[in-house]
Amino acid sequence: MPSAPEPLPAGKPGPADAMSGAQQFAQRTASASARAVVYPESDGEPMAETDIHHRTIVDASSILRTRYAEREDVYVAGDMNVYYVEGNTDIKFSPDVFVAFGPSREPPRRVWKTWEEGKFADFVLEVASKDTHGDDEARKRRLYERLGATEYWQHDPTGDYIDPLKGHRLNAQGTYERIPLTTTPDGMPGGESKVLGLHLCLDEGRLRLFDPTTGELLFNHQEEHRGRLEERRGRLEERRARLAAEAEVERLKRQLAHR
């Protein structure tokens, strides 16, 4: 399957091209009929069963939002109600994390309506838990395949219910095939997401996103903040060491001058 599409090259804008993605989205949703049906924002279920699952979902969605922060044509969402039958508020599902290439990043959506966005998603991640893993394995896998989600990944942070990491990608016939897992040079098992241009890896059971272009792991905000603090602390220690060395040199000079 093709990798994530890049923004279209600049050219002479037509009437639709002259509008931003956000303006086009507003135009598509401006009709009275589109506003007549109220699609609930909550499914009445908790976001995650445990703190482990919650952190996994938040980390993955926030890291992906940061990665595509400069792309106007990428929407990243987590735990959002998705509707795919116009007018029916009962038929819905709520993926843990999904990424859609093409729909505008702005405005933030309350719910995702496939008939307004023109698609569902290109990448989906479900975090398996006691109450969800059966549905993730059966109904959701069939549904995502039918809705054309190019890649479907599953991660079990506890390893209690399914394989810790597995992914599926649509083949030419539009059905899912298992994505083979390999081992990185650092010894982490993982697989390639062609849609994201990243590798999904397991670091002692924790899901990590690895950029093969830079050869680096992607960090969440907390890790980035900690890294900046450590870098600042390192610069201060270097400065103190330099000042101490300069002071010692001056002391030795004065000592030699008095001999």
C-alpha positions as a Markdown table, in Angstrom:
| # | Residue | x | y | z |
|---|---|---|---|---|
| 1 | Met | 0.0 | 0.0 | 0.0 |
| 2 | Pro | 1.2 | 3.6 | -0.6 |
| 3 | Ser | 2.8 | 5.5 | 2.1 |
| 4 | Ala | 1.2 | 8.5 | 3.7 |
| 5 | Pro | 0.3 | 11.1 | 1.1 |
| 6 | Glu | 2.2 | 14.3 | 1.0 |
| 7 | Pro | 0.4 | 17.7 | 0.6 |
| 8 | Leu | -0.4 | 18.4 | -3.1 |
| 9 | Pro | 2.1 | 20.7 | -4.9 |
| 10 | Ala | 1.2 | 24.3 | -5.2 |
| 11 | Gly | -0.5 | 25.4 | -8.4 |
| 12 | Lys | -3.0 | 27.8 | -9.7 |
| 13 | Pro | -5.9 | 27.5 | -7.2 |
| 14 | Gly | -9.4 | 26.6 | -8.3 |
| 15 | Pro | -12.5 | 27.6 | -6.4 |
| 16 | Ala | -12.1 | 24.8 | -3.9 |
| 17 | Asp | -8.3 | 24.8 | -3.8 |
| 18 | Ala | -8.4 | 28.5 | -2.8 |
| 19 | Met | -10.1 | 27.5 | 0.5 |
| 20 | Ser | -8.2 | 26.0 | 3.4 |
| 21 | Gly | -9.0 | 22.5 | 4.5 |
| 22 | Ala | -10.8 | 24.0 | 7.5 |
| 23 | Gln | -12.9 | 26.2 | 5.3 |
| 24 | Gln | -13.8 | 23.3 | 3.1 |
| 25 | Phe | -14.8 | 21.3 | 6.1 |
| 26 | Ala | -17.0 | 24.1 | 7.4 |
| 27 | Gln | -18.6 | 24.4 | 4.0 |
| 28 | Arg | -19.4 | 20.7 | 3.9 |
| 29 | Thr | -21.0 | 20.8 | 7.4 |
| 30 | Ala | -22.9 | 24.1 | 7.0 |
| 31 | Ser | -26.2 | 22.7 | 5.7 |
| 32 | Ala | -29.2 | 22.5 | 8.0 |
| 33 | Ser | -29.7 | 18.8 | 7.2 |
| 34 | Ala | -26.2 | 18.1 | 8.4 |
| 35 | Arg | -26.9 | 19.8 | 11.7 |
| 36 | Ala | -30.4 | 18.3 | 12.2 |
| 37 | Val | -29.2 | 15.0 | 13.7 |
| 38 | Val | -27.3 | 15.1 | 17.0 |
| 39 | Tyr | -24.6 | 12.5 | 17.1 |
| 40 | Pro | -23.6 | 11.8 | 20.8 |
| 41 | Glu | -20.0 | 12.5 | 21.7 |
| 42 | Ser | -19.7 | 10.0 | 24.5 |
| 43 | Asp | -20.2 | 6.2 | 24.3 |
| 44 | Gly | -20.7 | 6.0 | 28.1 |
| 45 | Glu | -17.6 | 3.9 | 28.5 |
| 46 | Pro | -14.4 | 4.9 | 30.3 |
| 47 | Met | -11.5 | 5.8 | 28.1 |
| 48 | Ala | -9.3 | 3.0 | 29.5 |
| 49 | Glu | -9.6 | 0.2 | 32.0 |
| 50 | Thr | -6.3 | 0.9 | 33.8 |
| 51 | Asp | -3.7 | 3.6 | 34.1 |
| 52 | Ile | -1.4 | 1.5 | 32.0 |
| 53 | His | -3.9 | 1.4 | 29.1 |
| 54 | His | -4.7 | 5.1 | 29.6 |
| 55 | Arg | -1.0 | 6.2 | 29.4 |
| 56 | Thr | -0.5 | 4.0 | 26.3 |
| 57 | Ile | -3.3 | 5.7 | 24.5 |
| 58 | Val | -2.4 | 9.2 | 25.6 |
| 59 | Asp | 1.3 | 8.7 | 24.7 |
| 60 | Ala | 0.6 | 7.4 | 21.2 |
| 61 | Ser | -2.0 | 10.0 | 20.3 |
| 62 | Ser | 0.1 | 13.0 | 21.7 |
| 63 | Ile | 3.3 | 11.8 | 20.0 |
| 64 | Leu | 1.5 | 11.4 | 16.7 |
| 65 | Arg | -0.2 | 14.9 | 17.1 |
| 66 | Thr | 3.3 | 16.4 | 17.6 |
| 67 | Arg | 4.7 | 14.5 | 14.6 |
| 68 | Tyr | 2.1 | 15.9 | 12.3 |
| 69 | Ala | 1.7 | 19.3 | 13.9 |
| 70 | Glu | 3.0 | 21.0 | 10.7 |
| 71 | Arg | 0.7 | 19.0 | 8.4 |
| 72 | Glu | -2.7 | 20.8 | 7.7 |
| 73 | Asp | -4.0 | 17.6 | 6.0 |
| 74 | Val | -3.6 | 15.1 | 8.9 |
| 75 | Tyr | -6.1 | 14.5 | 11.7 |
| 76 | Val | -5.0 | 12.5 | 14.8 |
| 77 | Ala | -7.7 | 11.5 | 17.3 |
| 78 | Gly | -8.1 | 9.2 | 20.3 |
| 79 | Asp | -11.2 | 7.8 | 21.9 |
| 80 | Met | -13.5 | 9.7 | 19.6 |
| 81 | Asn | -16.9 | 8.4 | 18.5 |
| 82 | Val | -16.9 | 7.5 | 14.8 |
| 83 | Tyr | -20.2 | 7.3 | 12.8 |
| 84 | Tyr | -20.3 | 5.8 | 9.3 |
| 85 | Val | -24.0 | 5.6 | 8.6 |
| 86 | Glu | -25.5 | 9.0 | 8.0 |
| 87 | Gly | -28.6 | 9.6 | 10.1 |
| 88 | Asn | -28.1 | 6.6 | 12.4 |
| 89 | Thr | -26.8 | 7.6 | 15.9 |
| 90 | Asp | -26.7 | 4.0 | 17.2 |
| 91 | Ile | -24.1 | 2.6 | 14.8 |
| 92 | Lys | -20.8 | 3.9 | 16.0 |
| 93 | Phe | -17.4 | 2.8 | 17.4 |
| 94 | Ser | -14.6 | 4.5 | 19.3 |
| 95 | Pro | -11.0 | 3.6 | 18.3 |
| 96 | Asp | -8.3 | 4.2 | 20.9 |
| 97 | Val | -6.1 | 6.1 | 18.3 |
| 98 | Phe | -6.5 | 6.8 | 14.6 |
| 99 | Val | -4.8 | 8.9 | 12.0 |
| 100 | Ala | -6.5 | 10.1 | 8.8 |
| 101 | Phe | -4.5 | 11.6 | 5.9 |
| 102 | Gly | -6.4 | 14.1 | 3.8 |
| 103 | Pro | -9.0 | 15.6 | 6.2 |
| 104 | Ser | -8.1 | 19.0 | 7.6 |
| 105 | Arg | -6.4 | 19.2 | 11.0 |
| 106 | Glu | -8.7 | 22.1 | 12.0 |
| 107 | Pro | -11.2 | 22.5 | 13.4 |
| 108 | Pro | -11.2 | 20.0 | 16.3 |
| 109 | Arg | -14.0 | 17.5 | 15.8 |
| 110 | Arg | -16.5 | 16.5 | 18.5 |
| 111 | Val | -17.3 | 13.2 | 16.6 |
| 112 | Trp | -16.0 | 11.7 | 13.3 |
| 113 | Lys | -18.6 | 11.4 | 10.5 |
| 114 | Thr | -17.1 | 9.4 | 7.5 |
| 115 | Trp | -19.6 | 10.9 | 5.0 |
| 116 | Glu | -18.4 | 14.4 | 5.9 |
| 117 | Glu | -14.7 | 13.6 | 6.1 |
| 118 | Gly | -14.7 | 11.4 | 3.0 |
| 119 | Lys | -13.1 | 8.5 | 4.8 |
| 120 | Phe | -12.5 | 6.8 | 8.1 |
| 121 | Ala | -8.7 | 6.5 | 8.7 |
| 122 | Asp | -5.4 | 5.2 | 7.4 |
| 123 | Phe | -3.9 | 4.0 | 10.7 |
| 124 | Val | -5.8 | 2.6 | 13.7 |
| 125 | Leu | -4.4 | 1.4 | 17.0 |
| 126 | Glu | -6.4 | -0.5 | 19.6 |
| 127 | Val | -5.0 | -1.1 | 23.1 |
| 128 | Ala | -6.2 | -4.5 | 24.3 |
| 129 | Ser | -7.8 | -5.0 | 27.7 |
| 130 | Lys | -9.9 | -7.6 | 29.5 |
| 131 | Asp | -13.2 | -6.1 | 28.3 |
| 132 | Thr | -12.1 | -5.0 | 24.7 |
| 133 | His | -9.7 | -7.6 | 23.3 |
| 134 | Gly | -12.4 | -9.9 | 22.0 |
| 135 | Asp | -14.2 | -7.1 | 20.2 |
| 136 | Asp | -10.9 | -5.8 | 18.8 |
| 137 | Glu | -10.0 | -9.3 | 17.5 |
| 138 | Ala | -13.3 | -9.9 | 15.7 |
| 139 | Arg | -15.9 | -7.2 | 15.1 |
| 140 | Lys | -13.5 | -4.2 | 14.9 |
| 141 | Arg | -11.0 | -6.0 | 12.7 |
| 142 | Arg | -13.8 | -6.8 | 10.2 |
| 143 | Leu | -15.2 | -3.3 | 10.4 |
| 144 | Tyr | -11.9 | -1.6 | 9.9 |
| 145 | Glu | -11.2 | -3.8 | 6.9 |
| 146 | Arg | -14.6 | -3.0 | 5.4 |
| 147 | Leu | -14.1 | 0.8 | 6.0 |
| 148 | Gly | -10.7 | 0.7 | 4.3 |
| 149 | Ala | -8.4 | 1.5 | 7.2 |
| 150 | Thr | -5.0 | 0.7 | 5.5 |
| 151 | Glu | -3.3 | -0.5 | 8.7 |
| 152 | Tyr | -4.8 | -1.9 | 11.9 |
| 153 | Trp | -2.5 | -2.4 | 14.9 |
| 154 | Gln | -3.2 | -4.0 | 18.3 |
| 155 | His | -1.1 | -3.7 | 21.4 |
| 156 | Asp | -1.5 | -5.5 | 24.7 |
| 157 | Pro | 0.6 | -3.6 | 27.3 |
| 158 | Thr | 0.1 | -6.4 | 29.8 |
| 159 | Gly | 0.5 | -9.4 | 27.4 |
| 160 | Asp | -2.5 | -11.0 | 29.2 |
| 161 | Tyr | -4.9 | -11.3 | 26.3 |
| 162 | Ile | -3.3 | -11.2 | 22.9 |
| 163 | Asp | 0.2 | -11.0 | 21.4 |
| 164 | Pro | 1.9 | -7.9 | 22.8 |
| 165 | Leu | 2.0 | -6.3 | 19.3 |
| 166 | Lys | 0.5 | -7.2 | 16.0 |
| 167 | Gly | -0.4 | -5.3 | 12.9 |
| 168 | His | -2.5 | -5.9 | 9.7 |
| 169 | Arg | -2.3 | -4.1 | 6.4 |
| 170 | Leu | -4.8 | -4.1 | 3.5 |
| 171 | Asn | -3.6 | -6.1 | 0.5 |
| 172 | Ala | -4.6 | -5.5 | -3.2 |
| 173 | Gln | -7.8 | -7.5 | -2.6 |
| 174 | Gly | -8.8 | -5.2 | 0.2 |
| 175 | Thr | -8.3 | -7.7 | 3.0 |
| 176 | Tyr | -6.0 | -7.7 | 6.0 |
| 177 | Glu | -2.7 | -9.5 | 5.9 |
| 178 | Arg | -0.4 | -9.8 | 9.0 |
| 179 | Ile | 2.5 | -7.4 | 9.1 |
| 180 | Pro | 5.7 | -9.4 | 9.9 |
| 181 | Leu | 7.6 | -8.4 | 13.1 |
| 182 | Thr | 11.3 | -8.2 | 13.2 |
| 183 | Thr | 14.0 | -7.1 | 15.7 |
| 184 | Thr | 15.7 | -3.7 | 15.7 |
| 185 | Pro | 19.4 | -3.4 | 16.1 |
| 186 | Asp | 18.7 | -2.4 | 19.7 |
| 187 | Gly | 16.9 | -5.7 | 20.3 |
| 188 | Met | 13.3 | -4.4 | 20.3 |
| 189 | Pro | 10.7 | -6.5 | 18.5 |
| 190 | Gly | 8.6 | -4.4 | 16.1 |
| 191 | Gly | 7.0 | -3.9 | 12.8 |
| 192 | Glu | 6.9 | -1.3 | 10.0 |
| 193 | Ser | 4.0 | 1.1 | 9.6 |
| 194 | Lys | 4.2 | 2.1 | 5.9 |
| 195 | Val | 1.4 | 4.5 | 6.4 |
| 196 | Leu | 3.2 | 6.5 | 9.2 |
| 197 | Gly | 6.7 | 5.9 | 7.9 |
| 198 | Leu | 7.5 | 4.7 | 11.4 |
| 199 | His | 8.2 | 1.4 | 13.2 |
| 200 | Leu | 6.1 | 0.3 | 16.2 |
| 201 | Cys | 8.4 | -1.3 | 18.7 |
| 202 | Leu | 8.2 | -2.9 | 22.2 |
| 203 | Asp | 10.7 | -1.5 | 24.7 |
| 204 | Glu | 10.4 | -3.9 | 27.7 |
| 205 | Gly | 6.7 | -4.3 | 26.9 |
| 206 | Arg | 6.1 | -0.5 | 26.4 |
| 207 | Leu | 4.9 | 0.6 | 22.9 |
| 208 | Arg | 7.4 | 3.0 | 21.3 |
| 209 | Leu | 7.4 | 4.8 | 17.9 |
| 210 | Phe | 10.7 | 4.7 | 16.1 |
| 211 | Asp | 11.7 | 6.9 | 13.2 |
| 212 | Pro | 14.0 | 4.9 | 10.8 |
| 213 | Thr | 15.0 | 8.1 | 9.0 |
| 214 | Thr | 16.5 | 9.7 | 12.0 |
| 215 | Gly | 17.3 | 6.5 | 13.9 |
| 216 | Glu | 15.6 | 7.9 | 17.0 |
| 217 | Leu | 12.6 | 7.1 | 19.2 |
| 218 | Leu | 9.8 | 9.6 | 19.3 |
| 219 | Phe | 9.2 | 11.0 | 22.8 |
| 220 | Asn | 6.2 | 12.2 | 24.7 |
| 221 | His | 6.0 | 15.7 | 26.2 |
| 222 | Gln | 7.2 | 14.5 | 29.6 |
| 223 | Glu | 10.2 | 12.7 | 28.1 |
| 224 | Glu | 11.1 | 15.7 | 26.0 |
| 225 | His | 10.8 | 18.0 | 29.0 |
| 226 | Arg | 13.0 | 15.7 | 31.0 |
| 227 | Gly | 15.5 | 15.6 | 28.2 |
| 228 | Arg | 15.7 | 19.4 | 28.0 |
| 229 | Leu | 16.2 | 19.5 | 31.8 |
| 230 | Glu | 19.0 | 17.0 | 31.6 |
| 231 | Glu | 20.6 | 18.9 | 28.7 |
| 232 | Arg | 20.4 | 22.1 | 30.6 |
| 233 | Arg | 21.8 | 20.4 | 33.7 |
| 234 | Gly | 24.7 | 19.1 | 31.6 |
| 235 | Arg | 25.5 | 22.5 | 30.2 |
| 236 | Leu | 25.5 | 24.0 | 33.8 |
| 237 | Glu | 27.9 | 21.2 | 34.9 |
| 238 | Glu | 30.2 | 21.8 | 32.0 |
| 239 | Arg | 30.2 | 25.6 | 32.8 |
| 240 | Arg | 31.0 | 24.9 | 36.5 |
| 241 | Ala | 33.8 | 22.5 | 35.5 |
| 242 | Arg | 35.2 | 25.1 | 33.1 |
| 243 | Leu | 35.1 | 27.9 | 35.6 |
| 244 | Ala | 36.7 | 25.7 | 38.2 |
| 245 | Ala | 39.5 | 24.7 | 35.8 |
| 246 | Glu | 40.1 | 28.4 | 34.9 |
| 247 | Ala | 40.2 | 29.3 | 38.6 |
| 248 | Glu | 42.7 | 26.5 | 39.2 |
| 249 | Val | 44.9 | 27.8 | 36.4 |
| 250 | Glu | 44.9 | 31.3 | 37.8 |
| 251 | Arg | 45.7 | 30.0 | 41.3 |
| 252 | Leu | 48.7 | 28.1 | 39.9 |
| 253 | Lys | 49.9 | 31.2 | 38.0 |
| 254 | Arg | 49.8 | 33.3 | 41.2 |
| 255 | Gln | 51.6 | 30.5 | 43.1 |
| 256 | Leu | 54.4 | 30.4 | 40.5 |
| 257 | Ala | 54.6 | 34.2 | 40.4 |
| 258 | His | 55.4 | 34.3 | 44.2 |
| 259 | Arg | 58.3 | 31.8 | 44.0 |
